[in-house]
């Protein structure tokens, strides 16, 4: 037996359109169903992942198209920058959130429907249901990755011929991992030093 759940999120995020930044207030409504014969712990885990990604990552982030000429200045602000392959209008963000939330709740919950409206969009409501075709975000990217990430690139820092590779955060780092994820081997970040430093 499965249950149907609904949850509303009020979120703030910046958008860059035509290389101009604007703050926007979003209302996101989710219609969720539990997976038959799954445990209440599984449902809770899926719901906590949704809350984390929307409230700790999407909220107070900046959405920007990958062909914008002002990506670097926004990255330099230190805010979370969500780079996507399309202009960040409400209909696109709705599909982005559907893809990402579906990815992070695989085998935990089903995202049945998502709706979004925003102050910039005149509170017009955009809807997307799981059984509808999605023609955006089919390409590989962080939006189809089940991890709690918002970029498709590992962070790389260079300092005096030392390259440090920082791995993406995992659900297990947030105490939101499944038993299977907890048992997987973790990749340990490492540092490569130039031979001259020996």
N, C-alpha and C positions, 0 to 999 in steps of 0.2 A: 504494500500500500504506500502511496506517495501523498505528500501534503503540498498545498499551494501556499506560497508566502508572498507578501508584497512589502516593499521598503522604499522610502523616499529619502533622497539625499539632497541637501542644499549645499552647493559648492561654489567656490570662487576660483577663477583661473584667468590668466591673461591670454590674449590671442594676438598674433601678429598677422595682419592682412595688409597687403601692398606695402610691406615694410614699416607699417605703423602699429604701435602697441596700444591695446585697449584692454581694460579690465572688464570681465563679464561675470555675471552671477547666473549659475545654472541650477535647474531643478531636474534631478534624474530620478525616475521611478522605475523600479525593477519588479518584474513578476517572475518568481522563482518557483521551481518544484523540486522536491527531494527525490532521490533515486530510490526506486522500490527496493525493499529489503536492506536498505543501508541503515546504519546506526545513527542515533541522535548526535553522537560525537562527530560523525562524518559531516552532518548538516551544519553543526556549529563551526567546524573547521572551515568549511566552504564559505559560510557567512562571514567569519572573521577575516578571511582573505579578501573578500569583496570590500569590507569596511576599511581594511588596511590600505588597499590599493587606491580606493577613491578618496579617503580622508587624509592619508599620509603621503600619497604620491600625486594624484591628480589635483587635489585641492592646493591652491596657491602655486600651481605650476604655470608654465608659459608654453602654449602650443604654437608651433611655427612650421611652415612648409619647408621642405628640404631644398627648395630652389630660392629661398629668400636670401637677400644680400646682407642681412643683418643678424645672421645666426651667431657669429662670433661675439659681437658686443653683448648679446643677451646671455651667452654662456659665461662671459666674464663677470656678470652680476652675481653669480653664485646661486641663482635660483635653479630649480629643476626645469630643464628645457625638454619638452616632448616634441621631437622632430618627426614629422609625418610626411608622406608623399603627396598630400593634397592640402588645399587651402582649409584652414580650421574653421569651417562654418558649422552650424549646429547639426545639420544632417550628416556631415562627415564625422563629427565628434561622436554622434550617436552610434554609428557603425564601428568606430574605433573602440568605444567602450564595450559594445557587444562582443567584439572579437577578443579583447583583452580579458574581460570578465569570464567569458566562456573558457578561455585557455587556462585561467588560474583556478577554475572550479571543476575541471575535467575529473570525472569519477567521484565528485563530491556533491555537486548540485547541478541542476539544469537551469540555464537562463532562458526562460520562455519568451519574455518580451521586455524591451527597454524603451522608455520614452524620455525625451529631453526637451527642455525649453530654456530660454535664456532672456535676460533683460535686453541684450543687443538684438536678439532675434524677435523682439516684439512679443515675447511669450507664446509664439506659435509653437505647437507641440509636434515633434517629429517622433514617429513610432517605428519600431522594427521588431518583428516576431521571428522566432527561431526557424520557423518553416518557410521564411521568405528568402529568396535568393539574395546573396550579397555579392556585388560586383566590385567592391572596394576592399582594400587590405587583404587581397589574396596572396600578395607577394610575401616572401619571408621577411620577418621583422620582429621587433620586440612585442608588437601587438598580438602575435600568434605564439609567443613564448610563455610557458606556464610559470616561469619564475617571476618574482616581484621586481621586475626591471622596467625601465622606461627609455632605454637607449639600446641600440644594436651593437655598440662597441664597448669592449673592455677598456677600463681607464688605464692609461699609460703615463707614467711620470718619468722624466729624465732629469738627472742631476749629476753633473760632473762624470760623465761616461758610465753612470749606473742607470740601468733601466729596470724599473719596478713595475711588474704587472699585477694589477689589482683585480681579483675575480669579482664577478657580479654577486650580489647578495642572493642568498638562497632562502627558501621558506624555513628551512631548519634553523637559520640564523635568527629568525624572528619567533621561534617556538611555534611555528604554524606548519610544520612539515608532517607529512603522512608517515606511517611506520616504514613504508618502502623507501621514502626519501631519507629518513633518518639512518637507514642501513646502508645507503650508497656511500661509496668512498668519496671524500672531499678532495678537491684539488687545492693544494697548499700554494699560496702565492710565493714566488721566489724572486731573487735578485741575481742578475748577471753582472759580474764585475769585469771591467776591461783588464786584459793581461798586464797592462802597465802598473796596475794597482797592487800586484803581488809582491 
